[in-house]
């Protein structure tokens, strides 16, 4: 067992939409303003909620996903950051016990909390109930005795009388304390768009939102009790350090897209690439006219290229740079938004079409509803640096677009399987460019990381060889 047991709290909820992100973000803001070093985490494959945590706490929020990452690696990733903080806050996903299936807890908030031996606080939206909240609380308390359910937070409380009624119903039936009651307030609603919340780093309005609402939540919480529960967390479970072992000397440079259009990255993916010898160089497909010099790879993450399609199209020099680099065999990895940028055209929600990088023929079209969502196992139908034919990887898909006007000879690289049944195809490959909708976490797909880095190193070797010819 590690010598230090990090103070920690997991924030779960009865259902999605109860206010987990708002509460976790504002709680992190409160603690940070009081001088605590707060390390935030997010359960599951979300990219946007962590951006709020990061702004509120000043420390980069990390994703912990028990569907994509093994238990040992989850503990290692958590401990690597938590050991340097005064307290860690882990925001859950969906309802507390919602996971892979009706009897499969993998991927749930409760599963993660048990893996981390973390005390859990349950957020309950009581806006349309009173004594019934006691029944809900009791059910959640008894559903999984292995979970350390340590307290409740009430959200959307109508007033003092309502709070007292709900509080007494919960505490009398469970013996677990209610640690706060957040009032119903139309201002306590976070801005959204089609993929979820608007990323917090997009503008000062988000920071103003946090400033405006922090005090409302502060006065509603028993901060001393919350801190006490976090500090009472039991000894941290044993784990073996396998991901961040010996740090490799940097020997290659990889450019990665980072701007308003492209910013969906798991921070641990970036850290793992750096730990394995990559110098990561940020660049902007929106604003830069050329790729960074002396690079051996490009990583195009997800984001919102559809909301910046006109500006991406106007930056013809960057589109040409990407297309030419792909033609020369530079390893390029496009994930979701990166795939969209690598297509020939992009049609936005209004149907207007814009030219993109043109590495792959065909166009990507934004639709008015989700085209795919969920965890999938990918089986490689053909080989590339991403994987050999027959290899499998696990990832998550979440997109509102679809590919159209593809040439008849288009060959997809992946068959996406759910519940042992093939349901989707994904993945395009051209020379050393690989792009698909599937998001992967490198802590659970180390082979992909090593394949990408090896491809970049081989490109560098070939570059040097050609210079000496």
C-alpha positions as CSV (number, residue, x, y, z in Angstrom):
1,X,0.0,0.0,0.0
2,X,1.4,3.5,-0.9
3,X,2.7,5.4,2.1
4,X,0.5,8.4,1.4
5,X,-3.3,8.2,1.1
6,X,-4.5,11.2,-0.9
7,X,-7.5,13.1,0.5
8,X,-10.2,12.5,-2.1
9,X,-13.9,12.8,-2.8
10,X,-16.0,11.3,-5.6
11,X,-19.0,13.3,-6.7
12,X,-21.8,11.1,-8.0
13,X,-25.5,11.8,-8.8
14,X,-28.8,10.0,-9.0
15,X,-29.1,10.7,-12.8
16,X,-27.4,12.6,-15.6
17,X,-28.3,16.3,-15.6
18,X,-28.4,16.6,-11.8
19,X,-25.6,19.2,-11.7
20,X,-22.4,17.1,-11.1
21,X,-20.2,19.3,-13.3
22,X,-21.5,22.6,-11.9
23,X,-21.1,21.3,-8.3
24,X,-17.6,19.8,-8.8
25,X,-16.4,22.9,-10.6
26,X,-17.7,25.3,-8.0
27,X,-16.5,23.2,-5.1
28,X,-13.0,23.1,-6.7
29,X,-13.2,26.9,-7.1
30,X,-14.1,27.4,-3.5
31,X,-11.3,25.1,-2.2
32,X,-8.7,26.7,-4.6
33,X,-9.7,30.2,-3.4
34,X,-9.1,29.1,0.2
35,X,-5.5,28.1,-0.7
36,X,-5.9,24.4,-1.3
37,X,-4.2,22.7,-4.2
38,X,-7.1,20.8,-5.8
39,X,-6.5,18.1,-8.4
40,X,-9.6,17.4,-10.4
41,X,-10.5,14.2,-12.3
42,X,-13.4,13.1,-14.5
43,X,-14.9,9.6,-14.8
44,X,-15.4,8.5,-18.3
45,X,-14.5,9.7,-21.8
46,X,-15.6,13.4,-21.5
47,X,-13.4,16.2,-22.8
48,X,-15.5,19.2,-21.9
49,X,-16.3,18.8,-18.2
50,X,-12.6,18.6,-17.4
51,X,-12.1,22.0,-19.0
52,X,-14.3,23.6,-16.4
53,X,-12.4,21.8,-13.6
54,X,-9.1,23.0,-15.1
55,X,-10.2,26.7,-15.1
56,X,-11.7,26.4,-11.6
57,X,-8.7,24.7,-9.9
58,X,-5.7,25.8,-11.9
59,X,-4.6,22.1,-12.3
60,X,-5.3,20.1,-15.4
61,X,-8.2,17.7,-15.0
62,X,-7.6,14.1,-15.9
63,X,-9.9,11.4,-17.2
64,X,-10.2,8.1,-15.4
65,X,-12.2,5.5,-17.4
66,X,-12.7,2.0,-16.1
67,X,-13.9,0.8,-19.5
68,X,-10.8,2.0,-21.4
69,X,-8.1,1.6,-18.7
70,X,-7.3,-1.3,-16.4
71,X,-7.7,-1.0,-12.6
72,X,-3.9,-0.9,-11.9
73,X,-3.4,1.8,-14.5
74,X,-6.4,3.8,-13.2
75,X,-4.8,3.8,-9.7
76,X,-1.4,4.8,-11.2
77,X,-2.8,7.7,-13.2
78,X,-4.8,8.9,-10.2
79,X,-1.9,8.7,-7.6
80,X,0.6,10.3,-10.0
81,X,-1.4,13.6,-9.7
82,X,-3.1,13.2,-6.4
83,X,0.0,12.8,-4.3
84,X,1.0,16.4,-5.1
85,X,-2.4,17.9,-4.1
86,X,-4.1,18.8,-0.9
87,X,-7.4,17.2,-2.1
88,X,-8.6,15.5,-5.2
89,X,-12.2,15.8,-6.6
90,X,-13.5,13.1,-9.0
91,X,-16.6,14.0,-10.9
92,X,-18.7,11.0,-11.8
93,X,-20.5,10.1,-15.0
94,X,-24.3,9.7,-15.6
95,X,-26.1,8.2,-12.5
96,X,-23.9,6.7,-9.8
97,X,-24.3,3.1,-10.8
98,X,-24.8,3.5,-14.6
99,X,-22.1,1.6,-16.4
100,X,-21.6,-1.1,-19.0
101,X,-24.9,-2.8,-18.4
102,X,-27.7,-3.7,-16.0
103,X,-25.4,-6.0,-14.0
104,X,-22.0,-4.8,-15.3
105,X,-20.6,-1.9,-13.2
106,X,-17.6,-1.2,-15.4
107,X,-17.4,2.4,-16.5
108,X,-19.7,3.6,-13.6
109,X,-18.9,6.3,-11.0
110,X,-19.3,3.7,-8.3
111,X,-16.9,1.3,-9.9
112,X,-14.2,4.0,-10.1
113,X,-14.9,5.1,-6.5
114,X,-14.3,1.6,-5.3
115,X,-11.1,1.1,-7.3
116,X,-9.8,4.3,-5.7
117,X,-11.3,3.6,-2.3
118,X,-12.8,7.1,-2.4
119,X,-15.6,8.4,-0.2
120,X,-18.5,9.3,-2.3
121,X,-20.9,12.2,-2.1
122,X,-24.3,11.8,-3.9
123,X,-26.0,14.8,-5.5
124,X,-29.8,14.6,-5.6
125,X,-32.0,16.9,-7.6
126,X,-34.9,17.5,-5.1
127,X,-36.6,20.1,-7.1
128,X,-39.8,18.0,-7.6
129,X,-39.8,15.9,-4.4
130,X,-39.8,16.0,-0.7
131,X,-40.0,12.9,1.5
132,X,-39.5,10.7,-1.5
133,X,-35.8,11.8,-1.5
134,X,-35.4,9.6,1.6
135,X,-36.5,6.6,-0.4
136,X,-34.0,7.4,-3.2
137,X,-31.2,8.0,-0.7
138,X,-31.9,4.7,1.1
139,X,-32.0,2.8,-2.2
140,X,-28.6,4.2,-3.3
141,X,-27.1,3.5,0.2
142,X,-28.2,-0.2,0.1
143,X,-27.7,-0.9,-3.6
144,X,-23.9,-1.6,-3.2
145,X,-22.6,-2.1,0.3
146,X,-19.0,-2.0,-1.1
147,X,-19.3,1.7,-1.9
148,X,-18.3,4.2,0.8
149,X,-21.3,6.5,0.5
150,X,-20.4,9.3,2.9
151,X,-22.9,12.1,2.4
152,X,-25.6,13.8,0.3
153,X,-25.9,17.2,-1.4
154,X,-29.3,18.5,-2.3
155,X,-29.8,20.5,-5.5
156,X,-32.6,22.8,-6.5
157,X,-33.9,23.3,-3.0
158,X,-37.0,25.6,-3.0
159,X,-36.4,27.1,0.5
160,X,-35.6,26.5,4.2
161,X,-38.8,24.5,4.8
162,X,-38.2,22.3,1.7
163,X,-34.6,21.7,2.8
164,X,-35.6,20.7,6.3
165,X,-38.2,18.2,5.1
166,X,-35.8,16.5,2.6
167,X,-32.9,16.6,5.0
168,X,-34.8,14.9,7.8
169,X,-36.3,12.2,5.5
170,X,-32.8,11.3,4.2
171,X,-30.9,11.4,7.5
172,X,-33.6,9.5,9.4
173,X,-33.6,6.6,6.9
174,X,-29.9,6.4,6.1
175,X,-28.0,7.8,9.0
176,X,-25.8,9.6,6.5
177,X,-25.5,13.3,6.7
178,X,-26.8,15.9,4.2
179,X,-23.8,18.2,3.7
180,X,-25.3,20.9,1.7
181,X,-28.5,22.3,0.0
182,X,-28.0,24.3,-3.2
183,X,-30.9,26.6,-3.9
184,X,-33.0,26.5,-7.1
185,X,-31.6,29.3,-9.2
186,X,-32.0,29.9,-13.0
187,X,-28.5,31.3,-13.0
188,X,-27.0,28.0,-11.9
189,X,-27.2,26.5,-15.4
190,X,-24.1,25.9,-17.5
191,X,-24.1,26.8,-21.3
192,X,-24.4,23.9,-23.7
193,X,-24.1,23.1,-27.4
194,X,-24.5,19.9,-29.5
195,X,-21.6,17.9,-27.9
196,X,-22.4,19.0,-24.4
197,X,-21.2,21.9,-22.3
198,X,-19.4,24.8,-24.1
199,X,-15.6,24.3,-23.3
200,X,-14.6,26.5,-20.4
201,X,-11.5,27.9,-22.1
202,X,-13.4,29.5,-24.9
203,X,-14.0,32.8,-23.2
204,X,-14.2,35.1,-20.3
205,X,-18.0,34.5,-20.0
206,X,-17.3,31.1,-18.4
207,X,-14.9,32.6,-15.8
208,X,-17.5,35.3,-15.1
209,X,-20.1,32.6,-14.6
210,X,-17.9,30.8,-12.1
211,X,-17.2,34.1,-10.2
212,X,-20.8,35.0,-10.2
213,X,-22.0,31.7,-8.7
214,X,-19.3,30.5,-6.4
215,X,-20.6,32.4,-3.4
216,X,-24.1,31.0,-3.9
217,X,-22.8,27.5,-3.5
218,X,-20.2,28.3,-0.8
219,X,-22.9,29.4,1.7
220,X,-24.9,26.2,0.9
221,X,-22.2,23.7,1.9
222,X,-20.7,22.4,5.0
223,X,-17.2,22.8,3.9
224,X,-15.6,21.5,7.1
225,X,-17.5,18.3,6.9
226,X,-16.6,17.8,3.2
227,X,-12.9,18.3,3.9
228,X,-13.1,16.0,6.9
229,X,-14.6,13.2,4.8
230,X,-12.0,13.7,2.1
231,X,-9.2,13.4,4.7
232,X,-10.7,10.3,6.2
233,X,-10.3,8.3,3.0
234,X,-8.8,4.9,3.8
235,X,-5.3,3.8,2.8
236,X,-4.9,4.0,-1.0
237,X,-5.0,0.5,-2.7
238,X,-1.8,-1.1,-3.9
239,X,-0.8,-0.7,-7.5
240,X,2.2,-1.4,-9.7
241,X,3.8,1.5,-11.6
242,X,3.8,0.4,-15.2
243,X,3.0,3.5,-17.3
244,X,5.3,6.2,-16.1
245,X,8.5,4.2,-15.3
246,X,11.8,5.3,-16.8
247,X,11.5,8.5,-18.8
248,X,12.9,8.2,-22.3
249,X,15.2,11.0,-23.7
250,X,13.4,13.1,-26.3
251,X,14.4,12.1,-29.8
252,X,11.4,13.1,-32.0
253,X,9.1,16.1,-32.4
254,X,5.4,15.7,-32.8
255,X,3.2,18.6,-33.7
256,X,-0.3,18.6,-32.2
257,X,-3.2,20.8,-33.1
258,X,-4.4,23.0,-30.3
259,X,-6.8,25.9,-30.8
260,X,-10.5,26.6,-30.7
261,X,-11.2,24.0,-33.4
262,X,-9.0,21.2,-32.0
263,X,-8.6,20.7,-28.2
264,X,-10.1,17.3,-27.3
265,X,-7.1,15.4,-25.8
266,X,-6.7,13.2,-22.8
267,X,-3.9,15.0,-20.9
268,X,-2.5,11.7,-19.9
269,X,-2.2,10.7,-23.6
270,X,0.0,13.8,-24.1
271,X,2.0,13.0,-20.9
272,X,2.5,9.4,-22.0
273,X,3.8,10.5,-25.4
274,X,6.2,12.9,-23.8
275,X,7.4,10.2,-21.3
276,X,8.2,7.9,-24.2
277,X,10.5,10.5,-25.9
278,X,8.2,12.8,-27.9
279,X,8.6,16.6,-27.8
280,X,5.1,17.9,-28.3
281,X,4.9,21.1,-30.3
282,X,1.5,22.9,-30.4
283,X,0.3,24.5,-33.6
284,X,-3.0,26.0,-34.8
285,X,-4.7,24.9,-38.0
286,X,-6.8,28.0,-37.7
287,X,-4.0,30.6,-37.3
288,X,-0.7,29.2,-38.4
289,X,0.3,29.2,-42.0
290,X,2.8,26.4,-41.7
291,X,3.4,23.3,-39.7
292,X,6.2,23.5,-37.1
293,X,9.6,22.8,-38.6
294,X,11.6,19.6,-38.0
295,X,8.7,17.4,-36.9
296,X,8.3,13.6,-37.4
297,X,4.6,13.3,-36.7
298,X,1.3,15.2,-36.4
299,X,-1.5,14.5,-33.9
300,X,-4.9,16.1,-34.8
301,X,-7.3,15.6,-31.9
302,X,-11.0,16.1,-31.7
303,X,-12.9,19.4,-31.1
304,X,-15.2,21.6,-33.1
305,X,-13.9,21.9,-36.7
306,X,-17.5,22.3,-37.8
307,X,-17.9,25.6,-35.9
308,X,-14.7,27.0,-37.4
309,X,-15.0,25.5,-40.9
310,X,-14.9,28.8,-42.7
311,X,-11.6,29.9,-41.0
312,X,-10.1,26.4,-41.5
313,X,-11.0,26.7,-45.2
314,X,-9.6,30.2,-45.5
315,X,-6.2,28.9,-44.2
316,X,-5.3,27.3,-47.5
317,X,-1.6,27.3,-46.7
318,X,-2.1,25.1,-43.7
319,X,-4.4,22.7,-45.5
320,X,-1.8,22.4,-48.3
321,X,0.9,21.7,-45.7
322,X,-1.1,18.9,-44.1
323,X,-1.9,17.4,-47.5
324,X,1.7,17.6,-48.7
325,X,3.0,16.2,-45.4
326,X,0.7,13.2,-45.7
327,X,1.8,12.6,-49.3
328,X,5.4,12.5,-48.2
329,X,4.6,9.8,-45.6
330,X,4.8,11.9,-42.4
331,X,2.9,9.9,-39.7
332,X,-0.4,11.7,-39.0
333,X,-3.0,10.6,-36.5
334,X,-6.5,12.2,-36.8
335,X,-9.1,11.5,-34.0
336,X,-12.7,12.4,-34.8
337,X,-12.3,16.2,-35.4
338,X,-8.9,15.4,-36.9
339,X,-10.6,12.9,-39.3
340,X,-13.1,15.6,-40.3
341,X,-10.2,18.1,-41.1
342,X,-8.4,15.5,-43.2
343,X,-11.4,14.9,-45.5
344,X,-11.8,16.7,-48.8
345,X,-14.8,18.8,-47.7
346,X,-16.9,19.6,-44.6
347,X,-20.6,20.5,-44.7
348,X,-21.7,22.4,-41.6
349,X,-25.1,22.2,-39.9
350,X,-26.5,24.7,-42.4
351,X,-25.4,22.6,-45.3
352,X,-22.7,25.0,-46.5
353,X,-19.6,23.1,-47.7
354,X,-16.0,24.1,-47.1
355,X,-12.7,22.7,-48.4
356,X,-10.6,20.8,-45.9
357,X,-7.1,19.3,-46.1
358,X,-8.1,16.7,-48.7
359,X,-5.9,13.8,-47.6
360,X,-8.9,11.6,-47.9
361,X,-11.5,12.0,-50.8
362,X,-15.1,12.5,-49.8
363,X,-16.8,14.8,-47.4
364,X,-17.9,14.9,-43.8
365,X,-21.5,16.1,-43.2
366,X,-22.8,17.5,-39.9
367,X,-26.2,16.0,-39.0
368,X,-28.9,17.1,-36.6
369,X,-28.6,14.1,-34.3
370,X,-26.0,11.8,-32.9
371,X,-24.7,9.3,-35.5
372,X,-22.8,7.2,-33.0
373,X,-22.2,7.1,-29.2
374,X,-20.6,4.6,-26.9
375,X,-17.7,2.2,-26.2
376,X,-16.6,-0.1,-29.0
377,X,-14.0,-2.7,-29.5
378,X,-12.3,-2.1,-32.8
379,X,-11.0,-5.1,-34.8
380,X,-8.4,-4.1,-37.5
381,X,-9.5,-5.4,-41.0
382,X,-6.2,-4.2,-42.5
383,X,-2.7,-3.3,-41.2
384,X,-1.2,0.2,-40.7
385,X,1.0,1.8,-38.0
386,X,-2.2,1.9,-35.9
387,X,-2.3,-1.9,-35.7
388,X,-1.9,-5.1,-37.5
389,X,-4.8,-7.0,-39.2
390,X,-6.7,-8.9,-36.5
391,X,-5.5,-6.7,-33.6
392,X,-8.1,-5.2,-31.3
393,X,-8.4,-1.9,-29.5
394,X,-11.0,-0.4,-27.2
395,X,-12.3,3.1,-27.6
396,X,-15.2,5.6,-27.4
397,X,-17.1,7.2,-30.2
398,X,-19.3,10.3,-30.0
399,X,-20.0,12.3,-33.1
400,X,-22.7,14.1,-35.0
401,X,-21.2,13.8,-38.5
402,X,-21.0,11.1,-41.1
403,X,-18.8,10.5,-44.1
404,X,-20.3,10.8,-47.6
405,X,-19.3,10.7,-51.3
406,X,-16.5,8.2,-50.6
407,X,-14.9,6.5,-53.6
408,X,-16.2,3.0,-54.3
409,X,-12.8,1.5,-53.5
410,X,-12.7,3.0,-50.0
411,X,-11.6,0.4,-47.5
412,X,-12.3,1.0,-43.8
413,X,-9.6,-0.1,-41.4
414,X,-11.7,-1.0,-38.3
415,X,-14.8,-3.0,-37.6
416,X,-16.4,-1.6,-34.5
417,X,-18.0,-4.3,-32.3
418,X,-20.5,-3.9,-29.4
419,X,-21.8,-6.9,-27.4
420,X,-19.8,-9.2,-29.7
421,X,-21.8,-7.9,-32.7
422,X,-20.2,-5.8,-35.5
423,X,-22.2,-2.5,-35.8
424,X,-20.0,0.1,-37.4
425,X,-17.0,0.6,-39.7
426,X,-14.4,3.3,-39.0
427,X,-10.8,4.3,-39.8
428,X,-9.2,5.5,-43.0
429,X,-5.5,5.1,-43.9
430,X,-3.3,6.7,-46.5
431,X,0.5,6.0,-46.4
432,X,1.3,6.9,-42.8
433,X,-1.9,8.9,-42.1
434,X,-4.5,7.2,-40.0
435,X,-7.8,8.8,-39.0
436,X,-11.0,7.6,-37.4
437,X,-13.9,8.6,-35.1
438,X,-12.6,6.2,-32.4
439,X,-11.0,8.0,-29.4
440,X,-8.5,5.8,-27.4
441,X,-6.8,6.3,-24.1
442,X,-3.2,5.3,-24.4
443,X,-3.0,4.0,-20.9
444,X,-5.3,1.2,-22.1
445,X,-3.8,1.0,-25.6
446,X,-0.1,1.2,-25.1
447,X,0.5,-0.7,-28.3
448,X,-1.0,2.2,-30.3
449,X,1.2,4.7,-28.6
450,X,4.4,2.6,-29.3
451,X,3.3,2.0,-32.9
452,X,2.8,5.7,-33.5
453,X,6.1,6.7,-32.0
454,X,7.9,3.9,-33.9
455,X,6.4,5.2,-37.1
456,X,7.6,8.7,-36.3
457,X,11.1,7.4,-35.5
458,X,11.2,5.4,-38.7
459,X,10.2,8.5,-40.6
460,X,13.0,10.4,-39.0
461,X,15.5,7.7,-39.9
462,X,14.4,7.7,-43.5
463,X,14.6,11.5,-43.6
464,X,18.3,11.3,-42.5
465,X,19.0,8.6,-45.0
466,X,17.5,10.6,-47.8
467,X,19.7,13.6,-46.8
468,X,22.8,11.5,-47.1
469,X,22.0,10.0,-50.5
